[in-house]
Amino acid sequence: MPVTPHTPVKDTWYLRRRYFRYPYFHYDVWAARGNGKLLAYVVTRTVTAEETGCVPVVRLVDFIGEDAVLPRLGGALDAILNRAGGEYMDCYNAGIPAEVWQAAGFTERLEGDGSVIPNYLTPPLLENTEYYYFTNKPENFVLFKADGDQDRPNLK
């Protein structure tokens, strides 16, 4: 596993169960390497045009690694987006500073800024979703969309 200061701690058991054996969605787990060393894992899920009814969207749902690695991945993330033919890539995250994401090519959406990044895509619901959370151990705590139940299908 890549070195990371983030909590909660994720291991290969977690990766296998959450991303490789998840019965409802297909995830792509990307390994970032440098000088023969594993630097990070980036996990994405592409919501297809057939699912959205309009355009593909790529969701970055998890990152395991040090914050300093993210800015180095901007070109690779752009290539993932282009390869999928995606309209945009989104990432819901708490704990990694906005400046780090900006250096990787992302723009922070702030509550009330007028930007709309739909959370619900099947079918698209053109409104923002605000996430609220609590932790009793905030030091190095990092939260992504796939850490909770926000990256799951709406089953009937």
URGIMO-V482719 format. One record per pair of residues at least 12 apart in sequence whose ideal C-beta (glycine too) atoms are under 10 Angstrom apart, sorted by the first residue. I is the first residue (numbers start at 0). GAP is how many residues later the second one is. D is the distance in Angstrom with one decimal. If there is no record, write none. Layout:
[[I & GAP & D] [I & GAP & D]]
This chain:
[[0 & 13 & 9.5] [0 & 14 & 8.2] [0 & 37 & 7.6] [0 & 39 & 10.0] [0 & 40 & 7.9] [0 & 63 & 6.8] [0 & 64 & 9.3] [1 & 29 & 8.4] [1 & 30 & 7.8] [1 & 31 & 9.4] [1 & 35 & 8.6] [1 & 36 & 5.0] [1 & 37 & 5.8] [1 & 38 & 4.9] [1 & 39 & 6.1] [1 & 61 & 9.6] [1 & 62 & 5.6] [1 & 63 & 4.5] [1 & 64 & 7.6] [1 & 67 & 7.9] [2 & 34 & 9.0] [2 & 35 & 8.6] [2 & 36 & 8.2] [2 & 37 & 9.0] [2 & 61 & 9.5] [2 & 62 & 7.3] [2 & 63 & 6.2] [2 & 66 & 9.4] [3 & 35 & 9.9] [3 & 36 & 7.8] [3 & 37 & 9.3] [3 & 59 & 8.7] [3 & 60 & 5.5] [3 & 61 & 5.4] [3 & 62 & 6.0] [3 & 63 & 8.8] [3 & 65 & 9.2] [3 & 136 & 8.7] [3 & 138 & 8.3] [4 & 60 & 9.7] [4 & 61 & 6.8] [4 & 62 & 8.1] [4 & 134 & 9.1] [4 & 135 & 4.9] [4 & 137 & 8.8] [5 & 57 & 8.5] [5 & 58 & 7.4] [5 & 59 & 8.4] [5 & 60 & 8.6] [5 & 61 & 8.5] [5 & 89 & 6.9] [5 & 90 & 8.2] [5 & 134 & 5.6] [5 & 135 & 7.5] [5 & 136 & 4.0] [5 & 137 & 9.3] [5 & 138 & 9.6] [6 & 88 & 9.0] [6 & 128 & 8.5] [6 & 130 & 6.6] [6 & 131 & 9.4] [6 & 132 & 7.7] [6 & 133 & 5.2] [6 & 134 & 5.5] [6 & 135 & 7.1] [6 & 136 & 9.9] [7 & 127 & 9.1] [7 & 129 & 9.0] [7 & 132 & 9.7] [7 & 133 & 7.8] [7 & 134 & 8.3] [7 & 135 & 8.8] [7 & 139 & 7.4] [8 & 55 & 9.5] [8 & 131 & 10.0] [9 & 31 & 8.5] [9 & 52 & 7.8] [9 & 54 & 5.5] [9 & 132 & 10.0] [9 & 134 & 10.0] [9 & 137 & 8.8] [10 & 53 & 9.6] [13 & 48 & 9.7] [13 & 50 & 9.3] [14 & 12 & 9.5] [14 & 14 & 6.7] [14 & 26 & 7.1] [14 & 28 & 8.2] [14 & 47 & 8.8] [14 & 49 & 8.0] [15 & 13 & 9.9] [17 & 25 & 8.4] [17 & 43 & 9.5] [17 & 44 & 8.0] [17 & 128 & 6.7] [17 & 129 & 9.0] [17 & 133 & 9.4] [18 & 22 & 9.1] [18 & 24 & 5.7] [18 & 25 & 10.0] [18 & 26 & 8.9] [18 & 42 & 8.6] [18 & 43 & 7.7] [18 & 127 & 7.8] [21 & 23 & 9.5] [21 & 124 & 9.2] [21 & 129 & 9.2] [21 & 130 & 8.9] [22 & 130 & 9.5] [23 & 127 & 9.6] [23 & 128 & 6.8] [23 & 129 & 4.7] [23 & 131 & 8.0] [24 & 20 & 5.6] [24 & 21 & 9.6] [24 & 22 & 9.1] [24 & 34 & 9.7] [24 & 36 & 9.1] [24 & 121 & 9.4] [24 & 126 & 7.3] [24 & 127 & 7.9] [24 & 128 & 7.0] [25 & 19 & 7.1] [25 & 20 & 8.0] [25 & 22 & 10.0] [26 & 16 & 5.5] [26 & 17 & 7.0] [26 & 18 & 5.2] [26 & 19 & 9.3] [26 & 32 & 9.5] [26 & 34 & 7.2] [26 & 35 & 8.5] [26 & 119 & 8.0] [26 & 124 & 8.9] [27 & 14 & 8.5] [27 & 15 & 7.1] [27 & 16 & 5.0] [27 & 17 & 7.3] [27 & 18 & 7.4] [27 & 30 & 9.0] [27 & 33 & 10.0] [27 & 52 & 7.6] [27 & 55 & 9.9] [27 & 56 & 9.0] [28 & 12 & 5.8] [28 & 13 & 7.6] [28 & 14 & 5.2] [28 & 15 & 8.3] [28 & 33 & 8.5] [28 & 35 & 9.4] [29 & 12 & 4.5] [29 & 13 & 7.4] [29 & 14 & 7.0] [29 & 30 & 9.7] [29 & 33 & 9.9] [29 & 43 & 8.6] [29 & 46 & 7.3] [29 & 47 & 8.9] [29 & 50 & 7.1] [30 & 34 & 9.9] [31 & 31 & 9.5] [31 & 32 & 9.9] [31 & 33 & 6.8] [31 & 37 & 6.1] [31 & 38 & 9.2] [31 & 40 & 7.5] [31 & 41 & 5.8] [31 & 44 & 7.1] [33 & 35 & 8.3] [33 & 38 & 7.8] [37 & 26 & 9.7] [37 & 27 & 8.5] [38 & 25 & 9.9] [38 & 26 & 5.7] [38 & 27 & 7.6] [38 & 29 & 9.2] [38 & 30 & 4.8] [38 & 33 & 7.9] [38 & 34 & 8.7] [39 & 23 & 6.4] [39 & 24 & 6.2] [39 & 25 & 2.6] [39 & 26 & 7.3] [39 & 27 & 9.8] [39 & 28 & 9.8] [39 & 29 & 4.6] [39 & 30 & 7.6] [39 & 32 & 8.9] [39 & 33 & 7.2] [40 & 21 & 7.4] [40 & 22 & 7.2] [40 & 23 & 4.4] [40 & 24 & 6.7] [41 & 18 & 6.5] [41 & 19 & 9.3] [41 & 20 & 7.5] [41 & 21 & 5.6] [41 & 22 & 8.2] [41 & 23 & 8.0] [41 & 27 & 9.3] [41 & 28 & 8.7] [41 & 31 & 6.6] [41 & 34 & 7.9] [41 & 35 & 7.3] [41 & 38 & 8.1] [41 & 49 & 9.7] [42 & 16 & 9.2] [42 & 17 & 7.3] [42 & 18 & 5.3] [42 & 19 & 3.9] [42 & 20 & 7.4] [42 & 21 & 8.0] [42 & 101 & 8.2] [42 & 102 & 9.8] [42 & 103 & 6.6] [42 & 108 & 9.5] [43 & 14 & 5.5] [43 & 15 & 6.4] [43 & 16 & 5.4] [43 & 17 & 6.7] [43 & 18 & 8.6] [43 & 19 & 10.0] [43 & 33 & 8.4] [43 & 36 & 6.0] [43 & 37 & 8.9] [43 & 40 & 8.2] [43 & 42 & 9.6] [43 & 45 & 7.6] [43 & 47 & 9.2] [44 & 12 & 9.2] [44 & 13 & 7.6] [44 & 14 & 4.9] [44 & 15 & 8.6] [44 & 16 & 5.6] [44 & 17 & 9.5] [44 & 100 & 9.0] [44 & 101 & 8.0] [44 & 106 & 6.9] [45 & 12 & 5.2] [45 & 13 & 7.6] [45 & 34 & 8.6] [45 & 35 & 9.2] [45 & 37 & 9.2] [45 & 38 & 4.6] [45 & 39 & 8.9] [45 & 40 & 6.7] [45 & 43 & 9.5] [46 & 12 & 6.7] [46 & 37 & 9.4] [46 & 39 & 8.7] [46 & 43 & 9.9] [46 & 74 & 4.9] [46 & 75 & 6.9] [46 & 77 & 9.5] [47 & 36 & 8.6] [47 & 37 & 9.2] [47 & 38 & 9.7] [47 & 73 & 9.7] [47 & 74 & 9.5] [48 & 35 & 10.0] [48 & 36 & 7.8] [48 & 37 & 9.4] [48 & 38 & 9.1] [49 & 72 & 9.5] [50 & 70 & 6.7] [50 & 71 & 4.9] [50 & 72 & 8.8] [50 & 73 & 9.7] [51 & 35 & 8.7] [51 & 66 & 8.8] [51 & 68 & 10.0] [51 & 69 & 4.9] [51 & 70 & 6.5] [51 & 71 & 7.4] [51 & 72 & 5.6] [52 & 68 & 8.8] [52 & 69 & 8.0] [52 & 70 & 5.6] [52 & 71 & 6.7] [53 & 33 & 8.0] [53 & 67 & 9.1] [53 & 69 & 9.2] [53 & 70 & 6.7] [54 & 30 & 8.0] [54 & 31 & 7.3] [54 & 32 & 4.0] [54 & 33 & 8.5] [54 & 66 & 9.7] [54 & 69 & 9.3] [55 & 25 & 9.0] [55 & 28 & 5.4] [55 & 29 & 5.3] [55 & 30 & 4.6] [55 & 31 & 6.6] [55 & 32 & 9.4] [55 & 65 & 9.7] [56 & 24 & 9.3] [56 & 27 & 8.6] [56 & 29 & 5.7] [56 & 30 & 6.0] [56 & 31 & 6.3] [56 & 32 & 7.6] [56 & 33 & 6.9] [56 & 60 & 9.3] [56 & 61 & 8.2] [56 & 64 & 5.9] [56 & 67 & 8.9] [57 & 19 & 8.5] [57 & 22 & 6.3] [57 & 23 & 5.2] [57 & 24 & 9.6] [57 & 25 & 9.1] [57 & 26 & 5.2] [57 & 27 & 9.3] [57 & 28 & 4.3] [57 & 29 & 8.8] [57 & 30 & 7.5] [57 & 31 & 4.3] [57 & 32 & 7.8] [57 & 33 & 9.5] [58 & 27 & 9.3] [58 & 29 & 9.8] [58 & 30 & 7.2] [58 & 31 & 5.7] [58 & 32 & 7.2] [58 & 33 & 8.4] [58 & 60 & 9.7] [58 & 62 & 8.6] [58 & 85 & 9.8] [58 & 86 & 6.7] [58 & 87 & 8.7] [58 & 92 & 7.2] [59 & 13 & 9.8] [59 & 17 & 7.1] [59 & 20 & 8.6] [59 & 21 & 9.6] [59 & 29 & 5.9] [59 & 30 & 7.2] [59 & 31 & 4.0] [59 & 32 & 8.9] [59 & 33 & 8.2] [59 & 41 & 9.7] [59 & 44 & 9.5] [59 & 46 & 8.5] [59 & 84 & 8.0] [59 & 85 & 8.3] [59 & 86 & 9.5] [60 & 29 & 9.5] [60 & 30 & 7.6] [60 & 31 & 8.2] [60 & 32 & 9.6] [60 & 83 & 5.8] [60 & 84 & 4.8] [60 & 85 & 3.8] [60 & 86 & 8.6] [60 & 89 & 8.8] [60 & 90 & 5.1] [61 & 29 & 9.3] [61 & 31 & 9.3] [61 & 80 & 9.6] [61 & 82 & 4.7] [61 & 83 & 7.8] [61 & 84 & 4.8] [61 & 85 & 7.2] [61 & 89 & 8.8] [62 & 28 & 8.0] [62 & 30 & 7.7] [62 & 33 & 7.5] [62 & 38 & 9.9] [62 & 41 & 9.6] [62 & 79 & 8.0] [62 & 81 & 6.7] [63 & 78 & 9.3] [63 & 80 & 9.4] [65 & 34 & 10.0] [66 & 28 & 9.1] [66 & 29 & 5.5] [66 & 30 & 7.2] [66 & 32 & 9.5] [66 & 33 & 4.9] [66 & 34 & 9.4] [66 & 36 & 9.7] [66 & 37 & 9.8] [66 & 75 & 8.8] [67 & 32 & 7.9] [67 & 35 & 9.6] [68 & 31 & 9.4] [68 & 35 & 9.2] [69 & 26 & 7.0] [69 & 27 & 9.9] [69 & 30 & 5.2] [69 & 31 & 6.9] [69 & 32 & 10.0] [69 & 33 & 7.1] [69 & 34 & 4.6] [69 & 35 & 9.6] [69 & 36 & 9.0] [70 & 28 & 9.1] [70 & 29 & 6.5] [70 & 30 & 8.8] [70 & 31 & 8.6] [70 & 32 & 3.6] [70 & 33 & 5.1] [70 & 34 & 8.6] [71 & 31 & 8.9] [71 & 32 & 8.0] [72 & 30 & 9.9] [72 & 31 & 5.9] [72 & 32 & 8.8] [73 & 27 & 9.7] [73 & 28 & 9.7] [73 & 29 & 7.2] [73 & 30 & 4.4] [73 & 31 & 4.1] [73 & 32 & 8.4] [74 & 29 & 9.4] [74 & 30 & 8.2] [75 & 28 & 9.5] [76 & 12 & 6.4] [76 & 14 & 9.2] [76 & 27 & 6.5] [76 & 28 & 6.4] [76 & 29 & 8.4] [77 & 26 & 9.5] [77 & 27 & 6.3] [80 & 24 & 9.3] [87 & 18 & 10.0] [87 & 19 & 9.9] [87 & 29 & 7.7] [88 & 16 & 8.6] [88 & 17 & 7.7] [89 & 16 & 8.5] [89 & 19 & 8.6] [89 & 27 & 5.3] [89 & 28 & 8.7] [89 & 29 & 8.5] [89 & 31 & 9.7] [89 & 55 & 8.5] [90 & 13 & 9.3] [90 & 15 & 6.4] [90 & 26 & 9.7] [90 & 53 & 7.4] [90 & 54 & 7.4] [91 & 17 & 9.5] [91 & 25 & 8.8] [91 & 27 & 7.7] [91 & 37 & 8.2] [91 & 38 & 10.0] [91 & 39 & 6.2] [91 & 51 & 8.3] [91 & 52 & 6.8] [91 & 53 & 4.3] [91 & 54 & 9.3] [91 & 55 & 9.7] [91 & 56 & 9.8] [91 & 58 & 7.0] [91 & 59 & 8.9] [92 & 13 & 9.1] [92 & 15 & 9.8] [92 & 38 & 9.6] [92 & 49 & 7.1] [92 & 50 & 6.8] [92 & 51 & 5.5] [92 & 52 & 7.8] [92 & 54 & 9.6] [93 & 37 & 7.4] [93 & 38 & 9.6] [93 & 39 & 6.5] [93 & 41 & 9.2] [93 & 44 & 9.9] [93 & 47 & 7.7] [93 & 48 & 7.0] [93 & 49 & 4.4] [93 & 50 & 8.3] [93 & 53 & 9.5] [94 & 38 & 9.9] [94 & 40 & 9.3] [94 & 43 & 8.5] [94 & 45 & 7.6] [94 & 46 & 5.4] [94 & 47 & 3.5] [94 & 48 & 5.9] [94 & 49 & 8.7] [95 & 46 & 5.9] [95 & 47 & 9.5] [95 & 48 & 9.1] [97 & 12 & 9.1] [108 & 19 & 7.0] [110 & 17 & 7.7] [110 & 19 & 6.1] [111 & 16 & 9.4] [112 & 15 & 9.4] [114 & 13 & 7.7] [115 & 12 & 5.8] [116 & 12 & 8.7] [118 & 12 & 8.8] [118 & 26 & 8.7] [118 & 31 & 7.6] [119 & 34 & 8.1] [121 & 31 & 8.1] [121 & 32 & 7.7] [128 & 21 & 8.3] [130 & 12 & 8.1] [130 & 14 & 8.3] [130 & 17 & 8.4] [130 & 19 & 7.1] [132 & 14 & 9.2] [132 & 15 & 7.8]]
